[in-house]
Amino acid sequence: MNHELFREAVFDALCACLNLSAAEGLRLIHEAYAEPENVHRPPRNRNVIYWTILQDPASDPVSTEYHSEAAGAGRNMPVMYTTLKYQLIIVCYGPDCEEFAQRIRAMLFLDGAGFPRRILRDAGIFPVPDPPQPSLLHEEEGSLWRKRADLTVSLRVRDEQTAQNRGSIAFPPALILHK
């Protein structure tokens, strides 16, 4: 799985959900920090969306498929496709957090050119329909409260692995038998 393509597809899908250009999305949508204690906190009246992808605790592969695809020059390459379970965690902060979380939940499954589901599907990511409603919270920040909405979407990710150094024999060696 190409993690850069994966992250880019999720960002593009979130921008499509909110009808934002990439430049507008960069100001609003951010990947969650690995060290939350060092994260920059925007002002309470500013909207911001953080997202991350975590492997599902029930992380056994959903399915595995084996295919033999032509690799050119008369050789076949075995390919294995595994569908893995992930969770897309979206945390929205700010005065419009509830609206953003509800919009992402509703729009994520729209299909067609330029729509979120197609963007994800082209990257091998398949959101599981009907995620739960966003959780609305108030998070303490100093002596004030910050509005927050959490949304969790289950994903199935198709991972492709090719046996690079092992090809099957396209033509068996010829044997000539004499009597």
C-alpha positions as CSV (number, residue, x, y, z in Angstrom):
1,M,0.0,0.0,0.0
2,N,1.3,3.4,-1.0
3,H,0.9,5.5,2.2
4,E,1.4,8.8,0.4
5,L,-1.3,8.0,-2.2
6,F,-3.5,6.8,0.7
7,R,-3.1,10.1,2.6
8,E,-3.6,12.2,-0.5
9,A,-6.8,10.3,-1.4
10,V,-8.3,10.8,2.1
11,F,-7.4,14.6,2.0
12,D,-9.0,14.9,-1.5
13,A,-12.1,13.1,-0.4
14,L,-12.5,15.3,2.7
15,C,-12.1,18.4,0.5
16,A,-14.7,17.0,-1.9
17,C,-17.1,16.4,1.1
18,L,-16.8,20.0,2.1
19,N,-16.7,21.4,-1.4
20,L,-13.3,23.0,-0.9
21,S,-10.4,23.5,-3.2
22,A,-7.1,22.0,-2.2
23,A,-5.8,25.4,-1.1
24,E,-8.9,26.0,1.1
25,G,-8.6,22.5,2.4
26,L,-5.0,23.0,3.5
27,R,-6.1,25.8,5.8
28,L,-8.9,23.7,7.4
29,I,-8.0,20.0,7.1
30,H,-4.9,18.6,8.8
31,E,-3.5,15.1,9.5
32,A,-3.4,14.5,13.2
33,Y,-0.1,14.9,15.0
34,A,1.7,11.8,16.3
35,E,2.5,13.7,19.5
36,P,-0.8,15.5,20.6
37,E,0.9,17.3,23.5
38,N,3.0,19.3,21.0
39,V,0.2,20.2,18.7
40,H,-0.4,23.9,17.9
41,R,-3.8,24.9,19.2
42,P,-5.8,27.3,16.9
43,P,-8.0,29.9,18.4
44,R,-11.3,28.6,19.8
45,N,-13.3,30.5,17.2
46,R,-11.4,29.0,14.3
47,N,-12.7,25.8,12.6
48,V,-10.2,23.1,12.1
49,I,-10.5,19.4,11.2
50,Y,-7.9,16.7,12.2
51,W,-7.9,13.2,10.8
52,T,-6.0,10.0,11.2
53,I,-6.2,6.4,10.1
54,L,-5.8,3.6,12.5
55,Q,-5.8,-0.1,11.9
56,D,-9.0,-1.7,13.1
57,P,-8.6,-3.6,16.4
58,A,-10.1,-6.6,14.7
59,S,-7.3,-6.4,12.2
60,D,-7.6,-9.8,10.5
61,P,-7.8,-9.4,6.7
62,V,-11.3,-9.5,5.4
63,S,-10.3,-11.4,2.3
64,T,-7.3,-12.5,0.3
65,E,-7.3,-13.1,-3.5
66,Y,-4.5,-14.5,-5.7
67,H,-4.2,-13.7,-9.3
68,S,-1.7,-14.4,-12.0
69,E,-1.3,-11.4,-14.3
70,A,0.7,-11.1,-17.5
71,A,3.9,-9.2,-16.9
72,G,5.0,-9.0,-20.5
73,A,7.6,-11.0,-22.5
74,G,5.7,-14.3,-21.9
75,R,6.0,-14.3,-18.1
76,N,3.3,-14.3,-15.5
77,M,3.5,-12.5,-12.1
78,P,1.6,-13.8,-9.1
79,V,-0.3,-11.0,-7.4
80,M,-2.0,-11.1,-4.0
81,Y,-4.8,-8.7,-3.0
82,T,-5.6,-8.4,0.7
83,T,-8.5,-6.4,2.0
84,L,-7.5,-4.8,5.4
85,K,-9.7,-3.1,8.0
86,Y,-9.0,0.5,9.1
87,Q,-10.8,3.3,11.0
88,L,-10.8,6.8,9.7
89,I,-11.0,9.1,12.8
90,I,-12.1,12.7,12.1
91,V,-12.1,15.3,14.8
92,C,-13.7,18.7,14.0
93,Y,-13.1,21.7,16.3
94,G,-14.6,25.2,16.2
95,P,-18.0,26.8,16.0
96,D,-19.0,24.8,12.9
97,C,-17.7,21.5,14.0
98,E,-21.1,19.7,14.1
99,E,-22.0,20.9,10.7
100,F,-18.6,19.8,9.2
101,A,-18.9,16.3,10.8
102,Q,-22.5,15.8,9.6
103,R,-21.6,17.0,6.1
104,I,-18.6,14.6,5.9
105,R,-20.8,11.7,7.1
106,A,-23.5,12.5,4.5
107,M,-21.2,13.3,1.6
108,L,-18.6,10.6,1.9
109,F,-20.7,8.1,0.1
110,L,-21.6,10.1,-3.0
111,D,-20.3,8.4,-6.1
112,G,-19.3,9.8,-9.4
113,A,-16.5,11.7,-11.0
114,G,-15.0,14.1,-8.5
115,F,-17.1,12.8,-5.6
116,P,-15.5,11.4,-2.4
117,R,-16.4,7.8,-2.8
118,R,-14.9,7.7,-6.3
119,I,-11.7,9.4,-5.1
120,L,-11.3,6.8,-2.4
121,R,-12.2,3.9,-4.6
122,D,-9.7,4.9,-7.2
123,A,-7.0,4.6,-4.4
124,G,-8.3,1.2,-3.3
125,I,-10.1,2.6,-0.2
126,F,-13.7,1.5,0.4
127,P,-15.7,3.3,3.2
128,V,-18.2,1.0,5.0
129,P,-21.7,2.6,4.6
130,D,-23.8,4.0,7.5
131,P,-21.2,5.2,10.0
132,P,-22.5,6.2,13.4
133,Q,-23.6,9.8,14.1
134,P,-20.8,12.1,15.2
135,S,-20.2,12.5,18.9
136,L,-20.6,16.1,20.1
137,L,-18.3,17.1,23.0
138,H,-16.9,20.1,24.7
139,E,-13.2,19.9,25.4
140,E,-11.6,22.0,28.2
141,E,-8.9,24.4,27.1
142,G,-7.5,26.4,29.9
143,S,-10.5,27.8,31.7
144,L,-12.6,27.8,28.5
145,W,-14.5,25.2,26.5
146,R,-13.9,24.3,22.9
147,K,-16.6,22.7,20.7
148,R,-15.7,19.3,19.2
149,A,-17.3,16.7,17.0
150,D,-15.8,13.2,16.5
151,L,-16.7,11.0,13.6
152,T,-15.4,7.4,13.0
153,V,-15.7,5.7,9.6
154,S,-14.8,2.1,9.0
155,L,-12.7,1.5,5.9
156,R,-11.7,-1.5,3.8
157,V,-8.4,-1.0,2.1
158,R,-7.2,-3.1,-0.8
159,D,-3.5,-3.9,-0.6
160,E,-1.7,-5.2,-3.6
161,Q,1.5,-7.2,-3.4
162,T,3.4,-8.5,-6.3
163,A,6.0,-11.2,-6.2
164,Q,8.7,-9.2,-7.9
165,N,11.5,-11.8,-8.2
166,R,9.3,-14.9,-8.7
167,G,7.6,-15.5,-11.9
168,S,5.8,-18.6,-13.1
169,I,7.1,-20.5,-16.1
170,A,5.2,-19.4,-19.2
171,F,6.3,-22.4,-21.3
172,P,7.5,-25.7,-20.0
173,P,10.8,-27.0,-21.4
174,A,10.5,-29.2,-24.4
175,L,11.4,-32.9,-24.0
176,I,12.1,-35.1,-27.0
177,L,11.7,-38.7,-26.3
178,H,13.1,-41.4,-28.7
179,K,12.1,-45.0,-28.9
